[in-house]
C-alpha cells in the first residue's frame, strides 16, 4: 500500500515537472559566421583566465566569435568536454538570438 502511494506521488511529481518543459516552437536557424574554436592545453592559455575556468566564449565584435576550451590528450587524440563546449556555444547562440537562454542563468 505504501509503495503504491509512493509510485502515485512520483507519477504526479513527474507530470507536474513536465508541464514546465512542454510547449512547442518552430525550428530556429542561427547562423554563426566567423566562429573559431580554440583548443588549449591549460586554463592558463585562456585570455581572461580565472581559477576554475575551463572554457570561455568571447564576442570579439564585428560578428566574430571565439570559444576557448581546455582539451586533454589521450592516446594521441584530444578530448573536449562536451558540457563545456556546449555551454560556451550556447553563450554565442544567446548573443545572436535572445530566445536562447543564457546558460549562466539556467
Helices and strands as residue ranges (DSSP letters): H 2-21, E 35-40, G 43-45, E 55-61, E 64-74, E 77-80, H 82-96, G 103-105
